[in-house]
Amino acid sequence: MKLSQLKSNPNNPRTISDHKLDKLIASIKDFDAMLEARPFIVNKDYVVLGGNMRLLALQKLGYDEIPDTWVKVVEFDSEQELEFIIKDNVGFGDWDWEVLNEEWDIDKLGDWGLEVWQSENYDLDEFFEDNSAEEKEQKNKIMLEYTDDEYNKVIERFNELDGSKEKIVFELLGL
């Protein structure tokens, strides 16, 4: 099948940063068999409902043709298409960071696109050496992004640790 037959969804509510697109491109280069295991989901007009970022990555890689097995045509009504697009992109589960830390190669996880903290990759003193005193203070701060559910879990765990900021930060960082 010609890759040009697939049409990017003009109303796709998802975006991808250049950094993450580069990771996706590398992932496809390393393991393109995943595209057959997780095909593009398209409607009868070949508008991509699931896989717009993968389509962009293949275009950037210069693919002209792809195997037909990388594409699955579905017959959804317009409401079902909208529902599918959102449900296909919602992360319902959470990562078990303890299992990932103990059972998985952290470097590979990062290569595969999972954002993981690797403190040995950062020399904060070097990063902040030429900065102002105010900027140097920032090296002692960590910004975390999380959902409301994750926030509630952090607060719950914080309270279990008798409010010790050091204990919870060390626990979160696996120290």
C-alpha positions in Angstrom: 0.0 0.0 0.0 1.2 3.5 -0.8 1.8 5.5 2.4 0.3 8.5 0.6 -3.1 6.7 0.7 -3.2 7.3 4.4 -4.5 10.7 5.4 -3.5 12.4 8.6 -6.5 13.3 10.7 -7.0 17.1 10.3 -8.8 17.2 13.6 -6.3 15.1 15.6 -6.3 16.4 19.1 -2.8 15.1 19.8 0.6 16.7 19.1 4.1 15.5 19.4 7.3 17.5 20.3 10.3 17.2 18.1 12.1 15.4 20.8 9.4 12.7 21.2 9.1 12.5 17.4 12.8 11.8 17.2 12.4 9.0 19.8 9.4 7.5 17.8 11.4 7.6 14.6 14.3 5.8 16.3 11.8 3.3 17.8 10.4 2.5 14.3 13.9 2.2 12.8 14.9 -0.2 15.6 11.7 -2.3 15.7 9.3 -1.7 12.7 7.6 -5.1 13.4 5.6 -3.2 16.1 3.7 -1.5 13.2 2.2 -4.8 12.2 1.4 -5.7 15.8 -0.2 -2.3 16.3 -1.5 -1.2 12.9 -2.9 2.2 11.9 -6.6 2.4 12.5 -8.3 4.2 9.6 -11.8 4.9 8.5 -13.2 3.9 5.0 -11.7 7.1 3.6 -8.2 6.1 5.0 -8.2 9.0 7.5 -6.0 7.9 10.4 -8.0 7.5 13.6 -5.1 5.8 15.5 -1.5 6.3 14.6 -1.1 9.9 13.3 2.2 10.2 15.1 3.5 7.0 13.6 2.3 8.2 10.1 4.3 11.4 10.6 7.4 9.4 11.7 7.1 7.1 8.6 6.8 10.2 6.4 9.9 11.7 8.0 11.7 8.4 7.4 10.9 8.6 3.7 8.6 5.5 3.5 6.7 5.4 0.2 5.0 2.0 0.7 4.0 -0.1 3.7 2.7 -3.6 4.0 -1.2 -3.8 4.0 -1.0 -5.6 7.3 0.1 -2.3 8.9 -3.3 -0.8 8.3 -6.8 -1.8 9.7 -9.9 -0.3 8.2 -12.8 0.1 10.7 -16.4 1.1 10.1 -17.3 3.5 12.9 -20.0 6.1 12.7 -18.7 9.7 13.3 -19.4 9.6 17.1 -17.6 6.3 17.4 -14.6 7.7 15.5 -14.4 10.6 18.0 -14.7 8.3 20.9 -12.0 5.9 19.5 -9.6 8.8 19.0 -9.8 9.8 22.6 -9.9 6.4 24.1 -7.0 5.2 22.0 -4.8 8.0 23.4 -5.9 8.0 27.0 -3.4 6.4 29.4 -5.7 4.5 31.8 -3.0 2.7 33.7 0.0 3.9 35.7 3.6 2.7 35.6 4.8 0.6 38.5 8.2 2.5 38.9 9.5 0.0 41.5 9.0 -2.9 39.0 10.5 -0.9 36.2 13.5 0.0 38.4 14.1 -3.6 39.5 13.2 -5.6 36.4 13.9 -3.4 33.4 17.0 -1.8 31.9 16.5 1.9 32.5 18.6 2.9 29.5 16.4 0.8 27.2 13.3 2.3 28.7 14.5 5.7 27.8 15.5 4.6 24.3 12.0 3.2 23.9 10.4 6.5 24.7 9.5 6.2 28.4 10.6 9.3 30.2 12.7 8.1 33.2 14.8 9.9 35.7 18.5 9.2 35.4 20.3 11.4 37.8 23.7 10.2 36.7 23.1 11.9 33.3 22.8 15.3 34.9 25.6 17.4 36.5 23.5 20.2 38.0 26.6 22.0 39.4 28.1 22.2 35.9 24.7 23.2 34.4 24.3 26.1 36.9 27.9 27.1 37.2 27.6 30.3 35.1 24.2 31.3 36.3 22.9 33.8 38.8 22.4 33.0 42.5 18.7 32.9 41.8 19.2 30.4 39.0 21.6 28.3 41.1 18.8 28.0 43.8 16.7 26.2 41.2 19.1 23.2 41.2 17.6 22.2 44.5 14.1 22.2 43.1 12.4 19.4 41.2 9.3 20.0 39.1 7.0 17.0 38.6 4.1 16.8 36.2 1.3 14.5 37.2 -2.5 13.8 37.0 -4.9 14.6 39.7 -5.0 11.0 40.7 -1.2 10.9 40.9 -1.2 14.1 42.9 -3.6 12.6 45.4 -1.3 9.5 45.7 1.7 11.7 46.3 -0.1 13.6 49.0 -1.3 10.4 50.6 2.2 9.0 50.6 3.6 12.2 51.9 1.2 12.1 54.9 2.2 8.5 55.6 5.9 9.6 55.9 5.1 12.1 58.7 5.5 15.0 56.3 9.3 14.5 55.8 10.0 16.2 52.5 13.4 14.5 52.4 12.0 11.0 52.9 9.4 11.4 50.1 11.8 12.9 47.6 14.4 10.2 48.3 11.7 7.6 47.9 10.4 9.1 44.7 13.9 9.2 43.3 14.6 5.6 44.4 17.4 6.7 46.8 
